[in-house]
Amino acid sequence: GEMKALTTRIIMAMALLSATISCTTNNGNIGEWMGRWKLTEIECNGSVVSDYEGNMFFAFQSTVFEVRKVGDYYEHDEKYGTWVDDGKGTLVVSFPDERYKPFEELHFSQERNVLTYDKVDANGFELTLHAADGNTYTYHLEKWE
């Protein structure tokens, strides 16, 4: 019946979820950062950057920081770096590999990008960067998956 089908679906979803979680947590649980975050908005010195298309995602895994940019027709491009959270409101992101220079729209440098935040919140929170170009960028993130 319908109830049995629903139960089966729930069990399948839970199995899938635990499989996904076990893949990424075997080298330490990174707690609240875990998963993929949608970069919904970028601000520069308090003004919304109007030409940002809302097409980037941040993902945190053990020590790897991934930025994914989604284009038309679901094509996407990824950049990889490293990240360290001091647990006191400072996140340091670097892109040491020449092949994965950060996307220009982010205004990240390849070396240390020191981002500050109040509290990691799945409903949405902000990371702030005082960039090398003298501007202050604010990144609005919401939990995606």
C-alpha atoms as one frame of an Amber mdcrd trajectory, in Angstrom:
protein
   0.000   0.000   0.000   0.850   3.653   0.091   2.121   3.545   3.672   4.557
   0.728   2.876   5.869   2.618  -0.154   6.416   5.700   1.998   8.224   3.685
   4.679  10.469   2.134   2.025  11.250   5.594   0.660  12.126   6.905   4.132
  14.419   3.932   4.787  16.098   4.444   1.387  16.590   8.135   2.099  18.107
   7.391   5.504  20.458   4.789   4.047  21.538   7.248   1.364  22.061   9.968
   3.943  24.205   7.818   6.216  26.270   6.676   3.213  26.865  10.301   2.233
  27.766  11.304   5.774  30.171   8.413   6.345  32.123   9.347   3.203  33.044
  12.760   4.468  33.400  12.302   8.214  36.072   9.617   8.371  38.730  12.265
   8.930  37.118  14.197  11.713  33.692  15.689  12.090  33.634  19.326  11.049
  30.212  19.844  12.537  28.270  22.892  11.514  30.401  23.731   8.429  29.752
  20.349   6.878  28.026  20.166   3.518  27.305  22.574   0.696  26.322  26.219
   1.098  24.772  28.478  -1.512  26.398  31.880  -1.859  23.185  33.864  -2.248
  24.616  37.370  -2.322  27.897  39.293  -2.329  28.191  42.812  -0.951  31.031
  45.245  -1.502  31.354  47.934   1.179  27.708  47.399   2.124  26.244  47.521
  -1.403  24.913  44.432  -3.145  27.047  43.352  -6.119  24.326  43.341  -8.762
  26.137  41.327 -11.427  26.687  38.303  -9.175  24.334  35.632 -10.562  23.779
  33.636  -7.372  25.459  30.653  -9.006  28.214  29.738  -6.554  28.398  27.196
  -3.761  30.905  26.735  -0.955  31.594  23.248   0.415  33.663  22.300   3.437
  35.188  18.833   3.856  37.884  17.916   6.402  40.576  20.381   5.206  39.320
  20.929   1.649  37.388  24.049   0.681  35.538  23.844  -2.627  33.928  26.648
  -4.581  31.595  25.472  -7.321  30.294  27.811 -10.005  27.270  26.558 -11.923
  26.741  27.763 -15.483  23.967  27.336 -18.003  22.940  23.782 -18.844  24.211
  22.549 -15.469  27.855  22.809 -16.465  30.055  23.639 -13.502  33.594  24.514
 -12.584  35.285  23.896  -9.241  38.140  25.578  -7.418  39.802  23.905  -4.456
  41.614  25.343  -1.496  42.164  24.716   2.183  40.310  26.102   5.167  40.919
  26.429   8.891  38.351  27.628  11.424  39.734  28.868  14.736  36.346  28.310
  16.401  36.328  31.942  17.524  34.802  33.585  14.475  37.719  33.493  12.053
  37.941  31.312   8.971  41.143  31.250   6.906  40.855  30.120   3.289  43.818
  29.659   0.923  44.206  28.440  -2.661  47.765  27.115  -2.761  47.378  25.252
  -6.063  48.019  27.375  -9.185  45.455  25.333 -11.135  42.652  26.355  -8.801
  42.886  30.122  -8.585  39.706  31.478  -6.966  36.949  32.916  -9.180  37.422
  36.642  -9.774  33.908  37.492  -8.546  34.920  36.425  -5.043  37.885  38.812
  -4.759  39.796  36.139  -2.837  43.563  36.119  -3.094  45.421  32.834  -3.457
  47.167  33.286  -0.132  45.467  33.690   3.225  41.933  35.090   3.068  40.882
  35.878   6.624  37.092  35.807   6.847  35.142  36.665   9.970  31.684  35.505
  11.055  29.394  35.709  14.069  27.851  32.254  14.060  27.530  29.458  11.529
  23.809  29.110  10.890  22.122  26.803   8.365  19.343  29.376   7.863  21.918
  31.843   6.675  24.970  33.680   7.920  27.636  36.045   6.617  31.364  35.817
   6.062  33.254  39.121   5.842  36.556  39.673   4.046  38.753  42.771   4.189
  40.272  42.129   0.800  43.681  43.013  -0.616  41.999  45.522  -2.966  41.017
  47.663   0.033  37.321  46.771  -0.113  35.213  44.856   2.391  33.230  41.972
   0.924  30.353  40.229   2.659  29.272  36.780   1.500  25.751  35.619   2.371
  25.572  31.841   2.755  22.624  29.492   3.198  22.792  25.746   3.796  22.062
  23.962   0.525  22.574  20.261   1.223
